[in-house]
Amino acid sequence: MLLLVLAFLGGVLTIISPCILPVLPFVFARADQPFRKSGLPLLTGMALTFAGLSALATAGGAWVVRANQYGRIASLVVLTVFGLTLLWQGLADRLSRPFVRMGSSLLHSSNDDPGIFRSLLLGVATGLLWAPCAGPILGLVLTGAALEGASARTVFLLLAYAAGAATSLAVALLAGGRVFAALKRSLKAEVWIRSILGVAVLAGVAVIAFGLDRGLLTKLSLASTLGVEQSLVDRVRPNVQEKKPAMMMMSASATGAAAGPQTLPDLSGAVAWLNSPPLNRDELKGKVVLIDFWTYSCINCLRTLPYIRAWADKYRDSGLVVIGVHTPEFAFEKDQDNVRRAVRDLKITYPVALDNDYKIWKAFSNSYWPADYLIDVTGRVRHHHFGEGKYDDTEQQIQVLLKERDGQLSAGGLVNVAGSGAEAPPDSDVESYETYLGYERAENFVSLGGARQDVAHLYSVPKHLELNQWGLSGTWTDRAQVANLDSAPGKIVFRFHARDVHLVLGPGTSGKPIRFRVRIDGQAPGVNHGVDTDAQGDGRILEHRLYQLIRQKDAIEDRTFEIEFLDPGTQAFAFTFG
């Protein structure tokens, strides 16, 4: 109950947030109409649409993302037409005739006002376009929803947030209605007001269509809700049982009798399968099964893949079934097209289950990427290993279980694997560790003035950095999981000690390639460039994935890494080293 109240209050506070500005023209354009037949249906449609789409998005289906993109385009068309009708009364009269006929046909009454339907339609369109600032309260709601999966509790929390926003807008709309009522005494004033509102609506459409609602508007120095929201969250946090997101494990092992489940859990929680039809426990009986938990932007997972692929190839005909369970860490890893491309590029041919809802992860009580579980022919979990390393031990356990299945089997020696690029084993001299750029898990951030959560801010980097300190330069919006570059150029600087530097990057919502240039101690990397850069340090971000930027051939020592992005829109998630 307390979380519902908190979500409602977070929604109420959106009225003083900059991110509400793009949709205000759509709301106030109906301020001169009766609230019950105009404002109320509009706000209801807006709240229900936002809550519904947000709830679906937590399920992680890629079709939701695509449907929402098409819905936004349709909404922009609808609201453009609406803005034009405010400017030209003749167009409004012509377009209103079908609504009048539809209203009469549906309600069998010539006395009902079809404006209710138009207002509800505008509300739905506004809900598709509204992107509230993800402050601490909405962040708490969405993070919990993503981890726990779709549920009635998730829906009610999102409805409470949307209802809070609709309530504050309703109060403002009622107050604005009184002002419009006073001005409507003059026909000229009414026409003048309609024209202003029409221009405002068309301006709002343009702002959203060109993405300025998440860039320019967040720079406006309006009242911020972050302090108030964070205070509310801090007050109730002791009573909120939060699930901490699972962390990657750099290099650790735990072999022997399995922790977690004693038998192979159900695999039906996967949202989709690649390289295979869905597999279940009954179909896997009599087989030795290797379950490999991974995610495609995880460097530790990538470095285990040469062994997983080799085992799948060598022991396939001997009764081994390898199943990669792809459990995403970042939102972009929920997109099936992204995972399908990664599976193809990484030359993975064995079955891959997409565990977007963490159902298989939870069934195994798993906590790490990567994690391997070996199941014998009876379905019992006989061996597990977390993290990188000890590949010989795992392969020997595979051979033991296969020989139990077939006493005549001659497994031969162990596979001989030599990973290359990002899949190569890490160097032994590594003193830098995984570092997230999103504020939720960021450490050692030293840009002057500190981090500003969820608002665009002009950052600068101090001249001197200690080992593992890092900073942003340029105008960035730092969010819970990701740092977004709002305008080019922008830089990230990191003082590191390792052979390899990797960075998980994406091109942003536009999908356009983004040019970048890297430097080590102010110089082009030369022979020390990674697979995703050339000797001059130049490269391009083409899709969401891990990019290897530096692989040093020189002596390993403390050095300063710098990456400059020459185009806006960069999404930067996490550094890893090797």
C-alpha positions, -999 to 999 in steps of 0.1 A, spaced: 0 0 0 28 24 9 44 18 -26 11 27 -43 9 60 -24 46 67 -33 39 59 -69 9 82 -69 29 111 -53 56 106 -79 30 110 -106 16 142 -90 51 157 -90 54 154 -128 35 187 -132 66 206 -122 90 184 -142 104 197 -175 95 164 -193 58 173 -190 62 203 -213 59 185 -247 24 171 -238 10 202 -221 -2 218 -254 -23 186 -261 -39 188 -227 -46 225 -225 -59 225 -260 -91 211 -245 -93 235 -216 -121 255 -232 -144 224 -233 -165 209 -205 -141 189 -182 -164 159 -179 -168 154 -217 -133 166 -227 -106 169 -201 -115 138 -182 -116 114 -212 -84 128 -224 -65 124 -191 -81 89 -187 -69 78 -221 -35 92 -214 -31 75 -180 -44 41 -191 -23 41 -223 9 51 -205 4 25 -177 -6 -2 -201 24 3 -224 48 6 -195 35 -27 -180 39 -45 -213 74 -30 -217 85 -46 -185 78 -80 -201 105 -72 -225 89 -84 -257 105 -68 -288 71 -66 -304 61 -41 -277 89 -19 -287 81 -20 -324 43 -15 -317 50 15 -296 72 30 -323 44 26 -348 19 40 -322 40 71 -317 41 77 -355 3 74 -356 -1 96 -326 20 123 -342 -2 122 -373 -34 124 -352 -21 153 -331 -9 172 -362 -44 170 -376 -58 181 -343 -34 211 -343 -45 221 -378 -82 219 -368 -75 245 -341 -60 268 -367 -87 263 -394 -123 260 -383 -134 248 -417 -112 218 -415 -125 211 -380 -161 211 -392 -153 188 -421 -134 163 -400 -159 163 -372 -187 149 -394 -175 113 -393 -172 115 -355 -207 128 -352 -221 100 -374 -200 74 -355 -212 87 -321 -248 86 -332 -245 51 -347 -228 36 -316 -249 53 -290 -282 54 -309 -287 89 -296 -284 122 -314 -280 140 -281 -246 125 -271 -215 147 -276 -190 129 -299 -163 151 -283 -159 124 -257 -146 100 -284 -123 127 -298 -109 135 -264 -104 99 -255 -85 94 -289 -63 124 -281 -57 110 -247 -45 77 -261 -23 95 -286 -8 116 -258 -2 86 -237 18 70 -265 40 101 -267 44 109 -230 79 100 -217 81 112 -181 114 120 -165 126 88 -148 131 102 -114 138 80 -83 102 70 -78 95 60 -114 129 44 -115 120 23 -83 87 12 -99 102 3 -133 132 -14 -118 111 -36 -95 87 -43 -124 115 -54 -147 130 -77 -121 98 -92 -109 81 -95 -143 46 -87 -153 21 -89 -124 -10 -73 -110 13 -54 -86 33 -40 -114 1 -28 -132 -13 -12 -101 19 7 -94 21 20 -129 -16 29 -128 -10 48 -95 18 68 -111 -2 76 -141 -32 85 -120 -11 109 -99 1 126 -131 -35 128 -144 -47 143 -111 -22 171 -111 -29 178 -148 -67 178 -140 -63 204 -114 -43 226 -138 -68 219 -165 -98 230 -144 -80 262 -134 -71 269 -170 -108 262 -180 -119 291 -158 -95 315 -176 -107 303 -210 -143 308 -199 -137 344 -190 -120 350 -223 -146 334 -244 -170 363 -240 -154 377 -271 -155 357 -303 -122 373 -314 -105 363 -282 -118 327 -287 -104 325 -323 -71 341 -311 -68 315 -283 -76 286 -307 -49 298 -330 -23 300 -302 -32 265 -290 -30 252 -326 5 266 -330 14 251 -296 1 217 -305 20 217 -338 52 229 -320 47 200 -294 45 175 -323 76 189 -339 95 188 -306 86 152 -300 92 141 -336 127 155 -336 135 141 -302 140 175 -285 117 165 -257 144 143 -242 173 166 -251 167 204 -252 138 204 -227 157 186 -200 182 214 -200 156 240 -189 162 251 -154 127 245 -141 118 232 -107 133 197 -103 114 170 -86 145 148 -79 152 161 -44 116 157 -33 113 123 -49 145 110 -35 135 122 0 102 103 -3 121 71 -15 146 74 13 118 76 39 101 44 27 131 24 15 135 5 48 100 -9 42 106 -17 6 121 -51 -2 141 -44 -33 158 -71 -55 193 -62 -62 203 -68 -99 227 -96 -104 262 -86 -110 287 -100 -134 314 -122 -118 349 -113 -130 366 -146 -123 354 -170 -97 346 -207 -95 326 -231 -75 328 -266 -88 315 -299 -74 280 -307 -61 256 -282 -74 241 -253 -55 205 -243 -62 183 -268 -79 190 -305 -76 172 -314 -108 168 -297 -141 141 -270 -137 114 -262 -162 126 -242 -193 92 -230 -204 99 -195 -191 118 -186 -222 101 -159 -243 116 -174 -275 142 -199 -288 169 -195 -314 185 -223 -334 160 -248 -321 123 -253 -313 115 -249 -275 130 -277 -254 116 -292 -223 127 -317 -196 110 -346 -212 128 -341 -245 161 -339 -227 158 -371 -207 186 -395 -216 208 -366 -226 237 -349 -208 228 -312 -207 250 -282 -203 231 -250 -193 252 -219 -199 238 -186 -186 252 -157 -206 244 -123 -221 259 -110 -252 275 -78 -240 293 -95 -211 330 -98 -216 333 -127 -192 306 -146 -212 323 -138 -245 356 -152 -232 339 -185 -223 322 -189 -257 351 -206 -275 350 -234 -250 312 -237 -250 311 -238 -289 339 -264 -290 322 -287 -264 289 -284 -283 306 -294 -316 328 -322 -301 303 -340 -279 270 -334 -299 270 -369 -314 279 -384 -280 248 -372 -263 256 -337 -251 230 -309 -255 243 -274 -249 216 -247 -242 226 -211 -239 202 -193 -216 205 -156 -226 194 -136 -196 198 -98 -203 215 -73 -181 207 -42 -202 174 -33 -218 187 -35 -254 196 -72 -247 159 -79 -245 154 -71 -282 152 -104 -301 167 -89 -332 198 -78 -313 203 -112 -297 197 -130 -330 224 -108 -347 248 -115 -318 242 -152 -320 249 -151 -357 280 -129 -354 294 -151 -325 289 -183 -346 266 -199 -320 248 -229 -335 235 -246 -304 200 -238 -289 196 -204 -272 167 -197 -248 158 -160 -244 152 -156 -207 139 -120 -208 118 -124 -177 145 -141 -156 122 -171 -151 149 -197 -159 175 -177 -140 152 -177 -109 144 -214 -113 181 -222 -111 185 -196 -82 214 -183 -103 233 -151 -95 261 -148 -121 271 -143 -157 286 -167 -169 273 -197 -150 273 -233 -162 252 -262 -149 258 -299 -159 228 -322 -158 230 -360 -161 208 -384 -181 184 -387 -151 178 -349 -149 200 -344 -118 223 -313 -116 257 -328 -110 282 -300 -114 282 -262 -117 308 -235 -123 305 -197 -120 327 -173 -139 356 -179 -162 384 -205 -160 388 -241 -150 376 -252 -184 395 -285 -181 376 -294 -150 343 -287 -166 351 -307 -197 363 -336 -176 329 -336 -158 312 -336 -192 332 -367 -202 323 -384 -169 286 -379 -174 288 -390 -211 306 -422 -201 279 -429 -175 254 -426 -204 275 -449 -227 302 -470 -211 317 -477 -245 323 -440 -252 359 -429 -259 359 -392 -253 396 -387 -262 416 -356 -250 404 -322 -241 395 -295 -267 423 -271 -278 408 -236 -279 425 -203 -288 401 -173 -285 408 -142 -305 396 -106 -303 373 -100 -274 371 -138 -268 408 -140 -260 417 -149 -223 424 -119 -200 459 -108 -192 472 -116 -157 481 -79 -150 447 -63 -145 441 -37 -119 410 -21 -134 375 -36 -129 341 -35 -144 327 1 -141 291 11 -149 284 46 -163 247 47 -152 244 63 -118 227 33 -103 260 14 -100 286 40 -109 318 42 -89 348 65 -89 331 92 -110 351 125 -106 337 150 -132 336 184 -116 304 190 -97 295 153 -95 268 134 -113 234 149 -121 207 122 -123 183 121 -153 190 157 -165 212 170 -192 243 186 -178 276 200 -191 304 180 -175 341 185 -174 370 162 -164 397 172 -139 433 174 -152 445 147 -129 429 112 -125 439 85 -100 438 49 -111 402 37 -119 388 72 -117 368 84 -147 347 113 -159 325 127 -186 332 158 -208 304 175 -227 267 175 -224 254 142 -211 223 128 -194 233 102 -169 205 77 -163 202 46 -140 218 22 -165 233 44 -192 249 77 -200 234 95 -231 254 120 -251 230 149 -258 252 169 -281 286 164 -299 314 163 -292 315 145 -259 342 125 -241 347 98 -215 381 97 -198 393 67 -177 426 61 -158 432 23 -162 457 -5 -157 450 -35 -181 459 -49 -215 424 -45 -229 397 -18 -227 362 -27 -236 331 -4 -235 295 -14 -240 280 12 -264 249 18 -286 239 43 -313 209 57 -295 173 58 -306 180 71 -341 201 40 -350 225 62 -370 262 52 -369 282 73 -345 318 81 -351 344 80 -323 381 84 -318 402 69 -289 435 81 -274 459 66 -249 478 93 -229 467 118 -256 481 98 -285 466 76 -312 468 39 -301 488 27 -331 496 -10 -326 477 -9 -294 443 -5 -311 415 -29 -305 394 -49 -330 368 -21 -332 393 7 -338 422 13 -363 457 26 -356 445 62 -357 419 53 -330 389 58 -353 358 36 -351 320 36 -355 291 25 -333 268 5 -355 247 -15 -330 244 -21 -292 272 -44 -281 306 -46 -264 334 -28 -283 370 -37 -279 388 -3 -281 423 -11 -268 445 -42 -269 480 -32 -257 511 -47 -270 533 -23 -250 542 -28 -213 511 -27 -190 511 4 -168 487 31 -155 475 50 -185 448 74 -194 422 63 -219 400 88 -237 372 83 -262 356 112 -281 323 109 -298 319 130 -329 281 126 -333 253 129 -307 231 101 -294 258 78 -280 246 54 -253 275 43 -230 268 15 -204 299 -1 -189 337 -5 -191 353 -39 -188 390 -47 -189 412 -77 -196 
